[in-house]
Amino acid sequence: MMSDVLLAFLFTLVAGLATGIGSLLAFFAKTTNTKFLSFALGFSAGVMIYVSFVDIFVKANDALVGELGEQGGSWLTVSSFFGGMLLIALIDKFIPKHSNPHEMKKIEDMKKPGSAINDPALLKMGVFTALAIGIHNFPEGIATFVSTLQDPALGLAIAIAIAIHNVPEGIAVSVPIYYATGDKKKAFKLSVLSGLSEPIGAIAAFLILMPFLNDITFGVIFASVAGIMVFISLDELLPAAKKYDEAHLSIYGLISGMAVMAVSLLLII
């Protein structure tokens, strides 16, 4: 059991640290690879949407129906699914637009690093972006952790999908901070810290939820996770993929993500 917990925490940590990869890309790449980002973000959305409806929602419903009966279990599954959506929607609502992690930045925005050194407004925007992404990533950490405990293969797929979409979030943190200060270390540090909220979410899930984890709490959490991931995919990943889109790459990525997830689920039957 403890090995499962450690694996779940490891997956969550790796997914969170992907914001640091985005920060490094911002420093060492001259331009944003928009084709790759568009396809990758679409792929990530495809994985999340498919696995949420085909696997996570079904498992949550089975657990709750088994405990509460057909009617009560089904109603609680649906309520928890939309409750997860409501939770992430409220988090987004209280994040200021200028620091919302959905507002993607490009590496090209850093062509003149340090030209606005000591600009308090720009630095504040970068810090708030890091804070906003940290808040936004917290429930994603819970989702990865709980999913891995239930099914390590499923948890790995979700961790990879979340890691992919954390890369441009790392860029979003680094761009304004580096532009304002010219300090790569500071930009990288804040980018990594924003991603560490995911393993913190995993720790919170372990300390608070694990003692109460039975079929009912598992079903509620799992259905909520499905709602969170569908909302993130529709509200964040697909719009971001379309911003970077070239020649319908985002929809090709979406379909590819669904196909890969479908095949991987079939292989473990």
C-alpha positions in Angstrom: 0.0 0.0 0.0 2.8 2.4 0.9 4.5 1.7 -2.4 1.3 2.7 -4.2 1.2 6.0 -2.2 4.8 6.7 -3.1 4.2 6.0 -6.8 1.1 8.3 -6.7 3.2 11.1 -5.1 6.0 10.6 -7.6 3.6 10.9 -10.6 2.1 14.1 -9.1 5.6 15.6 -8.4 6.8 14.9 -12.0 3.6 16.4 -13.4 4.0 19.5 -11.3 7.7 20.0 -12.1 6.8 20.3 -15.8 6.2 24.0 -15.2 10.0 24.2 -14.8 10.4 22.6 -18.2 8.4 25.4 -19.7 10.5 27.9 -17.9 13.7 26.3 -19.3 12.3 26.2 -22.8 11.6 30.0 -22.5 15.2 30.6 -21.7 16.9 28.4 -24.3 14.5 28.4 -27.3 14.4 31.4 -29.6 10.8 30.9 -30.7 7.7 29.0 -29.5 7.1 25.7 -31.4 3.5 26.5 -32.0 2.8 23.4 -34.0 4.1 21.1 -31.2 2.2 23.0 -28.5 -1.0 23.0 -30.4 -0.8 19.3 -31.0 0.4 18.5 -27.5 -2.3 20.5 -25.8 -5.0 18.9 -28.0 -3.5 15.5 -27.2 -3.6 16.3 -23.5 -7.2 17.3 -23.7 -8.1 14.2 -25.7 -6.5 11.9 -23.0 -8.3 13.8 -20.2 -11.8 13.9 -21.9 -11.7 10.2 -23.0 -10.5 8.8 -19.7 -12.9 10.9 -17.7 -16.0 9.7 -19.5 -15.0 6.2 -20.4 -13.1 5.1 -17.3 -13.1 7.4 -14.3 -16.9 8.3 -14.4 -17.8 4.7 -14.9 -15.7 3.5 -12.0 -17.1 6.2 -9.8 -20.6 5.2 -10.7 -20.0 1.5 -10.2 -18.6 2.2 -6.7 -21.5 4.4 -5.7 -24.2 2.3 -7.2 -22.7 -0.7 -5.4 -23.0 1.1 -2.0 -26.2 3.2 -2.5 -28.2 1.4 -5.1 -29.0 2.3 -8.7 -30.9 5.6 -8.1 -28.9 7.0 -5.2 -25.5 6.0 -6.6 -26.3 7.4 -10.0 -27.5 10.7 -8.7 -24.5 11.1 -6.4 -22.1 10.3 -9.3 -23.6 13.0 -11.5 -23.8 15.5 -8.7 -20.1 14.9 -7.8 -19.1 15.2 -11.5 -20.7 18.6 -11.8 -19.5 19.5 -8.3 -15.9 19.0 -9.6 -16.7 21.3 -12.5 -18.1 23.9 -10.1 -15.0 23.8 -7.9 -12.6 24.5 -10.7 -14.9 27.1 -12.2 -14.9 29.0 -8.9 -11.2 28.8 -8.7 -10.9 30.3 -12.2 -13.5 33.0 -11.4 -11.5 34.4 -8.5 -8.2 34.5 -10.5 -7.6 38.0 -12.0 -7.8 37.8 -15.8 -4.3 39.2 -16.3 -2.8 36.5 -14.2 -5.1 33.7 -15.3 -3.1 30.6 -16.4 -5.3 30.3 -19.5 -3.7 33.5 -20.8 -0.8 31.9 -22.8 2.5 33.6 -23.4 5.1 33.0 -26.2 8.8 32.8 -25.9 9.0 35.6 -28.5 7.6 37.9 -25.8 11.1 37.7 -24.1 13.1 39.1 -27.0 14.2 42.1 -24.9 14.8 40.6 -21.5 15.5 43.1 -18.8 14.4 46.1 -20.8 11.7 46.7 -18.2 13.9 45.9 -15.3 12.5 47.0 -11.9 9.0 47.4 -13.4 6.8 46.7 -10.3 3.6 46.2 -12.3 5.2 43.6 -14.6 6.9 41.8 -11.8 3.6 41.8 -9.8 1.9 40.3 -12.8 4.4 37.5 -13.0 4.2 36.7 -9.3 0.4 36.7 -9.4 0.5 34.4 -12.4 2.7 32.0 -10.4 0.2 32.2 -7.5 -2.8 31.7 -9.8 -1.3 28.7 -11.5 -0.4 27.3 -8.0 -4.0 27.6 -6.9 -5.2 26.2 -10.2 -2.9 23.2 -10.0 -3.8 22.1 -6.5 -6.9 20.1 -7.4 -5.0 18.6 -10.4 -2.6 17.2 -7.8 -5.4 15.5 -5.9 -6.8 14.1 -9.2 -3.4 12.6 -10.2 -2.8 11.2 -6.7 -6.3 9.6 -6.3 -6.3 8.2 -9.8 -2.9 6.6 -9.3 -4.0 4.9 -6.1 -7.0 3.4 -7.9 -5.1 2.4 -11.1 -1.3 3.2 -11.6 -1.6 3.0 -15.4 -4.5 5.4 -15.4 -2.6 7.7 -13.0 0.4 7.7 -15.3 -1.7 8.7 -18.3 -3.3 11.6 -16.3 0.1 12.7 -15.0 1.5 12.8 -18.6 -1.5 14.8 -19.8 -1.2 17.3 -16.9 2.6 17.6 -17.4 2.1 18.5 -21.1 -0.3 21.3 -20.2 2.0 22.5 -17.4 4.7 23.3 -19.9 3.1 26.5 -21.4 2.0 27.5 -17.9 5.7 27.5 -17.0 6.3 29.9 -19.9 3.5 32.1 -18.7 5.2 32.5 -15.3 8.7 33.0 -16.7 7.9 35.6 -19.4 6.8 38.5 -17.3 9.2 37.9 -14.4 12.3 37.5 -16.6 11.2 40.5 -18.7 10.8 42.6 -15.6 14.0 41.6 -13.8 16.4 40.0 -16.3 16.9 37.3 -13.6 16.6 33.8 -15.0 17.0 32.1 -11.6 14.1 34.1 -10.1 11.9 33.3 -13.0 12.7 29.6 -12.9 12.3 29.4 -9.2 8.8 30.9 -9.2 7.9 28.7 -12.2 8.9 25.6 -10.3 7.2 26.7 -7.1 3.9 27.2 -9.0 4.0 23.6 -10.1 4.8 22.3 -6.6 1.2 22.9 -5.6 0.4 19.7 -7.3 2.4 17.4 -5.0 1.1 19.6 -2.1 -2.4 18.7 -3.3 -1.3 15.0 -3.2 -0.1 15.4 0.4 -3.4 17.0 1.4 -5.3 14.1 -0.2 -3.1 11.7 1.7 -3.4 13.4 5.0 -7.1 14.4 4.8 -8.8 11.9 2.5 -7.0 8.7 3.0 -8.3 7.9 6.5 -11.9 8.2 5.1 -11.3 6.4 1.8 -14.1 3.9 1.3 -16.2 3.1 -1.7 -18.5 6.1 -1.2 -15.7 8.7 -0.7 -13.7 7.1 -3.5 -16.7 7.3 -5.8 -17.4 11.0 -4.9 -13.8 11.9 -5.3 -13.3 10.0 -8.6 -16.5 11.5 -10.1 -15.3 15.0 -9.1 -11.9 14.3 -10.6 -13.7 13.5 -13.9 -15.6 16.8 -13.8 -12.4 18.7 -13.0 -10.5 17.2 -15.9 -13.3 17.7 -18.4 -13.6 21.4 -17.4 -9.9 21.9 -17.6 -9.9 20.3 -21.1 -12.8 22.4 -22.4 -12.0 25.7 -20.7 -8.2 25.7 -20.8 -6.5 23.1 -23.0 -8.5 23.3 -26.1 -8.8 27.1 -26.2 -5.0 27.3 -25.6 -4.4 24.7 -28.4 -6.5 26.8 -30.8 -4.5 29.9 -30.0 -1.3 28.1 -31.1 -3.2 26.2 -33.9 -1.9 25.7 -37.4 -3.8 23.6 -39.9 -6.2 21.9 -37.4 -3.3 20.4 -35.4 -5.2 20.9 -32.2 -8.1 18.6 -33.3 -5.6 16.1 -34.7 -4.0 16.1 -31.3 -7.3 15.7 -29.5 -8.3 12.7 -31.6 -4.8 11.2 -31.2 -5.0 11.6 -27.4 -8.3 9.8 -27.3 -7.0 7.0 -29.6 -3.9 6.4 -27.5 -5.9 6.4 -24.3 -8.5 4.0 -25.9 -5.8 1.6 -27.0 -4.0 1.7 -23.6 -7.2 0.9 -21.8 -7.9 -2.0 -24.1 -4.4 -3.4 -23.5 -4.9 -3.7 -19.8 -8.3 -5.5 -20.0 
